[in-house]
């Protein structure tokens, strides 16, 4: 399918403009990284604590921020996660030297509960929104109705937790729990007297030590380095060394621009983003290899034509395929970015940049570098051959005329 009929664009002739655009983007990213002191590393790389909370009602992040400021964590990152009722709290490092990572989560959650559960649970011991099925079964097992029927207590506990999950993980009140069918009268009285429904629960908590984060950062850099080295060797074997160098330069160009734009848009650099960068490397290389294959084919049938024309023709012949593939991929990645949720958003954002920049580099970076290298090699051969006294035609690398 050709979306552009008989294209005859002169890409090589516009290489200087393309190089200028690339330089501007790279420079903007570098300046942003310098001003901000490097990428905004996530907890994966910098170490710290992540807490995901779910609230009964939409939460005001300003109130959350104030509660964290009261215990010295005002610089923690707070963001909505999927819905206004869920938030992610990221603390990159403990600000108090006496606070360990293990005690950080209870301290933060306790400060938040002091605000959102202030008038709840006084004189009561069972939080029906935080208790697990095993603990609940043990509590129910202390009742006379379940004294010789622990299995019955476990079944009821499981039924209660299933109803809670169906309500989004939170009972709005103890009355909502009592509506679960099959609760004996003794158990109902027990819940009325002992239980309360908190306004929030901890959905997830993760902790990464600073040493682990530093180690992950080093491994992430090494993974990209080894990928580039492998590509250099592969393309050198399949094509020529100059093609390999041009391909790797284009890939470094793509990765660098992506990292720079992450800095410009204040997005976090995480392990997910590293996975996206490696995906970009593979995607961009695929486009470049397609162009290289056509260049190799045309170099035999178009040997009599100028090298710039050979490259332009090769790029034009693959242009429809490149644009169509990139467009369909971009649409899918855009859908992931818009609809995929917060967890995958940074990954999708990186791929959106990578698809566009990778397509651009396979046309305006890799092939023009091959052209510049070829022209430089011809000039160098010409100088050497002229210096040795050989004819100009041979010095220019042209075949000898048959007499």
C-alpha positions as a printed Julia matrix, in Angstrom:
403×3 Matrix{Float64}:
   0.0     0.0     0.0
   1.5     3.33   -1.13
   0.11    6.29    0.79
   2.4     8.6    -1.2
   2.34    7.99   -4.95
   5.76    8.02   -6.61
   7.58   10.14   -3.99
  10.69   11.98   -5.15
  11.78   13.85   -2.05
  15.4    14.99   -1.81
  16.15   13.94    1.76
  19.92   13.97    1.48
  19.97   17.53    0.17
  18.06   18.62    3.3
  20.4    16.86    5.71
  21.89   20.09    7.1
  18.45   21.38    8.05
  17.68   18.03    9.67
  20.99   18.05   11.56
  20.16   21.56   12.82
  16.72   20.48   14.07
  18.26   17.48   15.84
  20.94   19.67   17.41
  18.28   22.08   18.75
  16.28   19.24   20.33
  19.4    17.64   21.81
  20.65   20.97   23.15
  17.28   21.76   24.75
  17.3    18.39   26.48
  20.9    18.77   27.66
  20.22   22.25   29.07
  17.14   20.95   30.88
  19.12   18.06   32.37
  21.91   20.41   33.5
  19.5    22.91   35.05
  17.56   20.18   36.87
  20.65   18.26   37.94
  19.96   15.21   35.78
  16.84   13.1    35.13
  14.09   12.99   37.71
  14.82    9.46   38.89
  12.0     7.41   40.35
  12.23    5.38   43.52
  13.5     2.49   41.37
  16.79    4.31   40.85
  17.06    6.72   43.76
  15.68    4.6    46.56
  12.74    5.5    48.76
   9.19    4.5    49.55
   6.0     4.31   47.49
   2.57    4.13   49.12
  -0.7     3.67   47.23
  -3.79    4.71   49.18
  -7.47    4.27   48.35
 -10.04    6.57   49.95
 -13.77    6.18   50.44
 -14.39    9.53   48.72
 -12.39   11.74   46.31
  -9.49   13.19   48.23
  -8.13   16.73   48.33
  -4.39   16.47   47.64
  -3.82   19.82   49.37
  -5.08   18.29   52.64
  -2.82   15.29   52.05
   0.13   17.6    51.45
  -0.55   19.46   54.69
  -0.68   16.23   56.7
   2.69   15.16   55.25
   4.22   18.57   55.9
   3.28   18.24   59.56
   5.68   15.27   59.92
   8.46   16.67   57.71
   7.65   15.1    54.32
   6.3    18.12   52.49
   8.47   17.4    49.44
   6.88   13.98   48.85
   5.3    13.47   45.43
   1.51   13.09   45.53
  -0.51   12.2    42.44
  -3.9    10.75   41.57
  -3.72    7.14   40.45
  -6.47    6.06   38.09
  -9.31    7.77   40.0
  -9.82   10.73   42.36
 -10.16    8.21   45.22
  -6.66    6.76   44.8
  -3.3     8.46   45.25
   0.35    7.53   45.0
   2.74    8.99   47.54
   6.45    8.82   46.75
   9.08    9.68   49.34
  12.57    9.46   47.85
  14.39    9.43   51.15
  13.64    9.87   54.82
  14.25   13.42   55.96
  14.63   12.4    59.58
  17.77   10.49   60.36
  16.0     8.49   63.08
  13.29    7.28   60.7
  13.98    3.95   58.98
  12.25    2.9    55.78
  10.36    0.2    57.7
   8.81    2.74   60.07
   8.22    5.34   57.36
   4.99    3.8    56.02
   3.25    3.56   59.42
   4.36    7.12   60.21
   2.97    8.55   56.96
  -0.25    6.5    57.02
  -0.73    7.38   60.69
  -0.44   11.11   59.94
  -2.98   10.8    57.12
  -5.37    8.75   59.24
  -5.16   11.4    61.96
  -6.77   13.78   59.46
  -9.16   11.57   57.48
 -10.16    9.13   60.27
 -10.1    11.68   63.06
 -13.61   10.99   64.42
 -13.73    7.31   63.47
 -12.93    4.19   65.46
 -12.79    5.61   68.98
 -13.15    2.74   71.44
 -13.32    0.19   68.61
 -10.6    -2.27   67.63
 -11.53   -3.83   64.27
 -11.1    -1.82   61.06
 -13.33   -3.73   58.64
 -11.61   -2.04   55.69
  -8.08   -2.99   56.69
  -8.46   -6.45   58.23
  -7.57   -9.48   56.11
  -9.6   -12.71   55.77
  -7.34  -14.74   58.08
  -7.4   -12.17   60.89
 -11.15  -11.75   60.5
 -11.68  -15.53   60.67
  -9.62  -15.69   63.87
 -11.69  -12.9    65.45
 -14.94  -14.59   64.45
 -13.61  -17.88   65.84
 -13.62  -16.4    69.35
 -17.42  -16.15   69.25
 -19.45  -18.98   70.76
 -21.41  -19.44   67.53
 -18.17  -20.45   65.8
 -16.48  -22.12   68.79
 -16.49  -25.58   67.21
 -16.89  -24.36   63.65
 -13.72  -22.61   62.53
 -14.5   -23.53   58.93
 -17.75  -21.6    59.19
 -15.85  -18.57   60.52
 -13.44  -18.77   57.57
 -16.3   -19.0    55.05
 -18.03  -15.97   56.56
 -14.78  -14.0    56.63
 -14.2   -14.85   52.97
 -17.76  -13.77   52.08
 -17.3   -10.45   53.91
 -14.0    -9.71   52.13
 -15.55  -10.59   48.75
 -18.37   -8.1    49.4
 -15.8    -5.48   50.41
 -13.86   -6.05   47.19
 -17.08   -5.73   45.18
 -17.55   -2.31   46.79
 -14.11   -1.18   45.61
 -12.17   -2.34   48.67
 -13.96   -0.16   51.23
 -17.15   -0.59   53.25
 -18.77    2.86   53.63
 -20.0     1.86   57.1
 -20.44   -1.08   59.47
 -24.07   -1.24   58.31
 -22.85   -2.14   54.82
 -20.98   -5.09   56.3
 -24.05   -6.23   58.24
 -25.98   -6.44   54.96
 -23.85   -9.44   53.96
 -26.18  -12.48   54.1
 -25.47  -15.26   56.59
 -24.09  -13.2    59.51
 -25.27  -14.72   62.82
 -26.85  -12.4    65.4
 -23.89  -12.8    67.77
 -21.45  -11.82   65.02
 -23.64   -8.84   64.08
 -23.6    -7.6    67.68
 -19.85   -8.13   67.8
 -19.32   -5.95   64.72
 -21.7    -3.25   66.02
 -19.73   -2.95   69.25
 -16.16   -3.57   68.09
 -15.88   -2.64   64.41
 -15.51    0.61   62.49
 -15.05    1.51   58.81
 -12.0     3.65   58.09
 -11.98    6.12   55.22
  -8.79    4.81   53.62
  -6.73    1.68   53.07
  -3.16    0.97   52.01
  -3.38   -0.79   48.64
   0.34   -1.15   48.05
   3.66   -0.22   49.57
   7.14   -0.6    48.08
  10.54    0.2    49.52
  13.86    0.44   47.64
  17.11    1.1    49.47
  19.56    3.7    48.09
  22.18    1.02   47.33
  19.66   -1.07   45.4
  18.53    2.02   43.49
  22.12    2.88   42.56
  22.73   -0.7    41.43
  19.59   -0.66   39.27
  20.68    2.64   37.72
  24.04    1.15   36.75
  22.4    -1.95   35.28
  19.98    0.2    33.27
  22.87    2.13   31.7
  24.73   -1.13   30.98
  21.66   -2.66   29.34
  21.46    0.22   26.87
  25.24    0.11   26.27
  25.25   -3.63   25.51
  22.23   -3.23   23.22
  24.08   -0.54   21.24
  27.26   -2.65   21.05
  25.31   -5.68   19.84
  23.64   -3.58   17.16
  27.01   -2.17   16.05
  28.38   -5.7    15.58
  25.23   -7.01   13.86
  24.92   -4.17   11.35
  28.68   -4.28   10.65
  28.4    -7.96    9.72
  25.21   -7.59    7.69
  26.15   -4.37    5.91
  29.31   -2.29    6.34
  30.95   -0.62    9.32
  29.9     2.88    8.22
  26.28    1.73    8.11
  26.64    0.32   11.64
  28.11    3.54   13.03
  25.37    5.61   11.36
  22.68    3.31   12.81
  24.12    3.52   16.34
  24.46    7.32   16.11
  20.8     7.48   15.07
  19.82    5.28   18.03
  21.83    7.4    20.47
  20.08   10.41   18.91
  16.66    8.81   19.57
  17.42    7.8    23.16
  19.0    11.18   23.98
  16.04   13.17   22.64
  13.6    10.95   24.55
  15.5    11.41   27.82
  15.74   15.16   27.16
  12.0    15.47   26.54
  11.31   13.52   29.73
  13.33   16.15   31.56
  11.58   19.03   29.76
   8.14   17.61   30.63
   9.16   16.83   34.24
   8.39   13.12   33.93
  10.01   10.5    36.13
  12.72    8.21   34.82
  11.95    4.66   35.99
  12.66    1.03   35.08
   9.54    1.14   32.9
  11.08    4.01   30.93
  14.31    2.02   30.47
  12.21   -0.8    28.99
  10.62    1.78   26.68
  14.05    3.08   25.6
  15.18   -0.44   24.69
  11.92   -0.88   22.75
  12.62    2.38   20.93
  16.1     1.15   20.03
  14.66   -2.0    18.47
  11.85   -0.16   16.68
  14.09    2.55   15.25
  16.69    0.0    14.14
  14.02   -1.96   12.28
  13.13    1.12   10.21
  16.8     1.84    9.53
  17.52   -1.75    8.44
  14.65   -1.61    5.92
  16.18    1.52    4.36
  19.67   -0.02    4.43
  18.43   -3.13    2.61
  17.0    -1.01   -0.18
  20.22    1.05   -0.37
  22.24   -2.14   -0.77
  19.95   -3.39   -3.54
  19.98   -0.08   -5.39
  23.75    0.38   -5.08
  24.14   -2.4    -7.65
  21.43   -1.39  -10.12
  22.07    2.37   -9.78
  25.84    2.36   -9.61
  26.04    4.87  -12.47
  23.94    7.43  -10.53
  25.25    9.9    -7.91
  25.31    8.42   -4.41
  22.86   11.04   -3.08
  20.35    9.98   -5.72
  20.81    6.33   -4.79
  20.03    7.12   -1.15
  17.09    9.4    -1.98
  15.56    6.74   -4.22
  16.01    4.06   -1.57
  14.37    6.18    1.14
  11.51    7.18   -1.16
  10.83    3.55   -2.09
  10.45    2.61    1.58
   8.72    5.85    2.64
   5.1     4.64    2.41
   5.91    1.49    4.37
   7.79    3.48    7.03
   5.07    6.11    7.48
   2.22    3.59    7.51
   3.94    1.37   10.09
   4.86    4.34   12.27
   1.36    5.84   12.08
  -0.42    2.63   13.12
   2.09    2.07   15.94
   1.67    5.66   17.12
  -2.14    5.3    17.25
  -1.83    2.2    19.46
   0.7     3.87   21.77
  -1.44    7.02   21.96
  -4.39    4.88   23.06
  -2.19    3.35   25.77
  -1.14    6.82   26.9
  -4.7     8.15   27.11
  -6.53    5.06   28.35
  -3.87    2.82   29.87
  -3.77    4.37   33.32
  -0.98    5.91   35.36
   1.13    2.76   35.65
   1.8     2.52   31.92
   1.61    6.22   31.04
   5.34    6.99   31.2
   6.08    3.88   29.12
   3.55    4.98   26.5
   4.84    8.57   26.56
   8.39    7.37   25.86
   7.18    5.17   23.0
   5.19    8.04   21.49
   8.37   10.11   21.35
  10.4     7.11   20.15
   8.09    6.25   17.26
   8.2     9.81   15.91
  11.91   10.43   16.54
  12.87    6.91   15.39
  11.07    7.35   12.07
  12.69   10.76   11.63
  16.19    9.46   12.42
  16.02    6.5    10.03
  15.34    8.99    7.22
  17.15   12.18    8.22
  19.99   10.94   10.45
  21.2     7.42    9.59
  21.2     7.7     5.79
  22.69   11.24    5.68
  25.52   10.09    7.98
  26.22    7.21    5.57
  26.28    9.75    2.73
  28.66   12.1     4.57
  30.96    9.18    5.38
  30.95    8.02    1.75
  31.72   11.5     0.44
  34.51   11.94    2.98
  35.97    8.55    2.01
  35.9     9.44   -1.7
  37.64   12.76   -1.08
  40.27   11.07    1.05
  40.89    8.39   -1.6
  41.08   11.08   -4.25
  43.71   13.04   -2.29
  45.8     9.94   -1.7
  45.62    8.81   -5.3
  46.42   12.27   -6.68
  49.38   12.42   -4.33
  50.56    9.09   -5.72
  50.28   10.4    -9.32
  47.35    8.24  -10.43
  44.8     9.55  -13.02
  41.96   11.71  -11.76
  39.29    9.25  -12.9
  40.83    6.49  -10.83
  41.44    8.92   -7.97
  37.72    9.7    -7.87
  36.99    6.0    -7.58
  35.55    5.74  -11.1
  36.02    2.55  -13.16
  38.64    2.55  -15.93
  37.44    3.08  -19.48
  37.88    0.17  -21.81
  39.67    0.96  -25.01
